[in-house]
Amino acid sequence: MTRDIFETRSVTRRGVVKAGAGIAGAAALAPLAGGRASVRARQDGGGDIVFLSTQLTPIEEAEAFRGEVLSGFEGEVEFVPEEIGPFNDRVSAEAEAGTGEVSLIGGQHGDFGSLAEQGLLMDLTDLATELADLGIVEEYLDLGKFGGEQQFYIPWMQATYVMAARREALEYLPEGLTEETLSTDLTYDQLLAWITAINEAEGPRFGLPAGESGLLHRFFQGYGYPSFTGALNTQFTSEGAVAMWQWLQGAWAVANPQSLSYDQMSEPLRSGEVWVAWDHTARLIDAARNSPDDIVMFPAPRGPEGLGFLPVVAGLAIPASAPNVEGARALIRYLTMPETQALTLEQVAFFPVIEGELPGDLGEGIQKEAGAVAATTEDEQALPSLLPVGLGDQGGAYNEVFRNVFQRAVVDQGDIQEALQTEAVALQEILDATGASCWTPDPESEGVCQVG
């Protein structure tokens, strides 16, 4: 198998708008009939299944998924959330041994690229055909083919990142912004003016998930860089990149210093330590769910190049060494059913990958998130990016490059250009070692992506 597998370029704006429209309409549609009993009746297969996943790794998400979502499946499932390094190691080791314990794997789009290239995933084309009547978003199915004909993974769920604010923060909005126009007009300059005004009156109330397990690196990769440069790796040291890091220096100066310990922003928002925050939808949902009257949710800001955002598409694949293939296929059928997709949304705030009707009794917190997601995807300036593709076990090292710039240029207030030039060398070494081509929002590359 050649590197042609990475020819899939992007999730287009049209595709995510289509998905976002379904999400936005979810709260208004009639509930599905049947419930969990019909889910059981439509299953085939079963048996013991070890399900290894890079998704739903926080303890609360994993427990909700096991206790509420997987409980409707007829069969014993051992759900094992794992970081990408050990995940790749286990799948590779079992493939090398020719047998193993893992029957199903779940991950982000980029987690599967190197596994598919190495021939470690089964072809699920026939299963995709079988599931065609579910209405899985076509562009997400195309992503699972990595530019070829074989279906290496079945789309499972999707998410993104949004902003959230406590209602008392609205008192300090800059002139010209209202609660309603936060969803359509907010710029990075206005966000900085807003959190600066809050800081002057109330103290540092801006928060970012900069803790060890926080997802701050995704802010740089899918929001800051695309919004300020229109690209990522190819504009890593550009003038636009410097402007983005300068903006972040200003924002960090009025951020709650406890941000360095925040792995998720729900609790700081609920407690009032933070009034304005950015994070993954699954890591904001507790604040929205438990205090819906106190929390406002809206898209990330827009920059000079547009409203950069990161649609997170997760999929389900069967490793070539799977001991229970039929059980894994049955679990995929179960997890992609409308009833289960709705239950997943309700329990862990990952949104459906299927079109069609969803329950009308979703909680107010989920409805708030759905509105923010839809406002993002429907925006005329929306600039979607893919998660890193083709990095294999170097994904952690890649993320660390961005965190290193953050530490040196923002936390330590060092020279931005010097930090970028130093980390650009490390970034290129990672891309060279993996042979990864450029991915959206960078332009398509011939061969290894080149750091700019």
N, C-alpha and C positions, 0 to 999 in steps of 0.2 A: 504494500500500500504506500502511495507517495504522499508528499505534502500537499497534493491537490485537495486533500480532505479539508483543508482550511480555506477553501475558496469562498465559502459562505461569508458574505461581507457584512450584513447588517440586519437588524430589525428596523424596517423602515418606519417613518412616522405614520404612514397610512396604516401599517399593521398594528402599531400600539394604540393608535386612535380607535381602531376597530375593537381591540380588546378593552380599552378604557371605556368605550361607550357601553359595553356589556356590563362592566363593573358599576358604572354610574347608574344604570337602570336596575341593578339588582334589588335595591330596596323597594322599588315600586311595583315589582312583579308578583304575581300570585304564587303562593307556596306550591312546591312540587307535591304530588300525591305519592303515597306509598311508604315513605320513610325508611327506617332501617330494615324492617321486615322484607321489603321488596329488594333491598340491597343483598340480603342473604340469599333470597330466592334466585337471583340472577348470577350467582357465582358458580364457577366450576373450579375443580382442583382443590387445593388446600395443603394440609401437611405442615411440617415444621419449616419455617422460612427465617433465615438470618438476613435482615435488611440493614445494610450498611449505608450511611448517609452523611454527606457534608452539610446537610441542611437540618434545621431544627435542633441545633446543638445546645443552645441555652437550656438549663435544667427545666425551667417552667414550660418552654415550648415542647421539649421532649416528653415530659410527663403528660401534658394535655394531648399530645398526638397519640401516645400509647393508650391513655385511659379513655379518651373520648372518640378518637377517629378509628384507631385500629381495633377497638373493641367490637366493632360491627362486622369484622371479617371472620369467616368461619375457617379457622386454621390458627396454629400457633405461630406468632410472629415475634421474633426477638429484634427489636429496633435498636441499632447501635449507631448513635451519632458520633462522628469522628472528624478531626481536622484533616485538611487536604493531604498533608504529608503521610501520616499513618494510613489514611484511606488508600492512597496510591500504592503504598508499600504492600498492604494486605492483598489488594486485587492482583498486583503483579506477582507476589509470592505464590498465591494460590494458582494463578495461571501457569507459572513455571513448574509447580508441582503436578499439574494436570488434574488436580482435584482440590476441593476446599469446602468451606462451610457456608460461604456467602452465596445466596441465590438471587438477591436483588440489590441494586445499588441506586442511590438517589444523589443527585448533585446539580450544581449550576451548569449551564451550557459549557463554560470553559473547562469544567472538571473532566469532561468526557473526551475532549479532543485528542489528547495523547493516547488514551486508552483505545480509542477507535483506530487511530493510526497504527498502533501496534497489533491490531487484530484481536484485542482482548474482550470485545463485546459481540454479543449475538446480533444477528440481523432480525429486526422486529417488524419488517415491512408487512408481513401478513397480519400481525396484530394491529398495526396502524390501519390497515384496510378494514379489519373487523370492527374497529372503534370509530369508523368514519361517521356513523350516524350521530355521534355525540356532539359533533360540531367543534372539535378542537381547532383553535386558531391556525389557519393554514401556514402562516409564516413561522409559527413556532414549530410546526411539524417539519418545515423545510430546514430550520436550524438543526434539527436532530439528524439530518442527512449529511451535514458537513460538506455540501457541495456535490455529493454523489447521488446514487440511486438507493442505497441501503438506508434503512431507518435504524440508527444506532441507539436512539432513546425516544421514549414517548413523553411528550410534555406532561408535567405533573401539576405545577402551580407557578404562580408568578407574584412578584412583589416589586416595590421600588422604595424610594426614600422621599420623605416630605418634611415640611416644617410644621411645628406646633407651637402655640403660645397660650399662656394663661390670659384670661380675659382682662385682668387688670393691666396687662402690658399695652392694651389698645389705647389707653389714655395718652401714651407717649408717641403715637404714630406720627411720622413727619407730615407736614402740610401736604394735602393732595391725596393722601392714602386713607382708605377707610377699611373696615373689616371686609367689605365686599370686594374692594379693588386689590386687596392683598393677593387674591387668587389670579389676578389678571395683569397687574402693573408693577409688582414689587421688583426693584432692582437691587444689586449688591450695594450700591451707594446708599440707597434708601434704608436697607437693612442695617448698615453701619450707623447711619444717623439715628435710627430707631433705638438700637441697643446702647448707643452712646448716651442718648437722652435718658434712658432708663437708668443707666449707670450713675449719671450725675444726680438723679433724684432718689434712687433706691439702693444703689450699690450694684455690683456686678451680677447681672441676672441672665446673661447669655451663656448657653451651654452647648458643648460638643462632646460626642462619645470618644474621648481621647484616651480612655483606659486601655489596659493591656489587651482586653478582649473586645474593645469597641471597634466600630467600623469606620473610623475617621478616614482611613485610606481610600474608601470608596467615595468620600466627598471630593477628594482631590481628583480621582480618576474619572468620575462620571459627572461631576458638577462644576468644580472650580476650573479645571483645565479646559473642558469643552466650552464653557460659558465665556471664558476670557480669550481662548486661542482658537476655538473651533476644531481642535485636535487634541492629541495626548502625547504619545512618545515622540512624534516628529516635531513637536513644538515644546519639548521639555525645558529648554533653556531660553526660549524666545522672549521678546519684550512683553508679549501678552502674559507669559508665565510669570515674569517678574512682577507685573501689575497684580496678578492674582495673589501672589505671596505677600505683596505689600498690603493688599486689602486684608489678608488674613492676619498680618501683624497688627493692624488697627483693630480688628475684631477681637483678637486674643487679648489685647490690652484692656478690654472691658468685659472679658468673659469671667465666669466664676472659676477661680483657680482650682476648685475641686474637679473641674473637667478632666484633669489628668487621671482621675480615678474612676470616671464614669464609663461603664461598659454599655449601658443603655440609658436612655433619657426619660423613661416613664416615671421612675421614682423621683428624680430631681424635680420634674414638672409637678408631680402630685404634691410634694412636700413644700413647694414654693422656693426651693433653693435656686431654681432656674425658672425664668419666665418665658424665654424664647429659645427654641432648640431645633436641631435637625437630626434625623435618625431614620433607620429602617422602619417600615410600617409595622412589622411584627414586634419591634422594640419600643414603639410608641403606644401600642394599642391599650395597654393597661391604664395609662393616664386617660385616654379618650373613653375607655369603657367605664371606668370607675368615677370619673368626674366630667361627664359629657357637657354639663352646663358651664364648666369652668375652662374648657379647652377649645381653642380655635385651631383648625388645621388648614394648610394651604400649600401650594407648590413652592419649591426652592426659588430663589431669585433668578432673574435673567441678567446676563452680562453683555458685553459688546458684541459677542458672536451668537447670542441666543440663550435659550433656556435649556442648558445642559441637564440631562437626567439619565438615570441608569435603570432600564427595565431589567429586572432579575428573573430570568426564565430558568426554572428547575425542571429536571427530567428524571425518568426512571429507565434504567437499563439492566440487562441481564448479562453478567460476566460469562465468558466462554466456559469457565470451570464450575458453573452453578450446579449444585447437586439436586436441586428441586426446581426444574425449569417450569413445569406445569403450575406449581404453586406460585412461583414468581409471576407468571403470566396472569393467574387468577387475581393476585394482589394488585397488579397494574390495572386490571379491569375494574376492580373495586375502587381504587383510589381516583380513577378518572370518571366515575359515575357522577351525574349531577348532584345526587344526594350527598355523596361523600365530598365533592368539591365544595358544596355549600357548608358542610360541617367543618371542613378544613379552614375555610374563611372565618367561620364563627369562632373556632377554638384558637387558632394560631395566627390569624390575620395575614395569611397568604391567599392571594386572590385566585379565582378559577382561571383555567386556560381554555375553557369551553364557552361557546356562545349558547344562549338560550335562557330559559327562565330559572330564577333562583328564588329562595324564600323571601316573602315580603315582610317577615318579622325579625329581620336582622336588628341588632342593637344599635342604639344611637351612635356609639363610638365607632362601630364599623362603618356606619353611614357617613360619618364625618371623614373618615379616611378615604372611603370610596369617592367622595366628592373632591378631595384634594388630588387623588390619583387621576380622576377624570379631567380635572382642570389642567393638570400637567400634560397629559397625552393629547388633549384637544387644542392646546395652545398653538397658535400659528408659528411661534418662535421655538417650538419644541425641538430639541436636538438630542435624539437618543444615542446612547453608546452601548456597546457590548461590554460585558465583563471580559477580563483578559482571556485570550484564547491561545492554546498551544504551549502553555508554560509548564504543564505537568507538575512535578514536585518542586518546581522553582517559583510557584505562585506566592509562597510566603516570602521568599527573598525579594520578589518583585514589589510586594506591598511594603516591605521594609524600606525600600529606597525612598518612597514617598514619606514614610514616617521619619526617616532620617533627615530629610530636608525640613520637615515640620519642626523637629527638635532643634536643629541648628539655626534655622532662619527665623522661626517664630517663637518657640519657647525660650531659646537662648538669645534671641534678637541679634543673630549674627548676620554676616553679609549674604544677601540672597544669591547673588550671581556666583559667588564662591561656592556656596553650598550646592547650587545646581550643577556647576561644572564638575565638582567632585563626584556627585551622585550619578551624573550622566555616564561616567565611565563604568560604574557598577551596573547601571541599567543596561548599557550596551552589552556588557559581558553576559548578563542573564539572557538577553535576546539571542546572542550568538550561541550560547551553550544549548539553548532549546531549539534553535532554528525557527523561531516563531515569526510568521509574517505579521504585517500590521493588521489591526482590526479596527472596526468603526469606533471612534470618529476619524481615525487617521485614514488617509487615502490608501488604496490597495498598493501593496509593494510586490516587487519581483524578488523573491528570496526573503532574507531576514530583514525585519523592520529596522530602520536606521534612526537612531536618536538624533533629534534636531536641536 
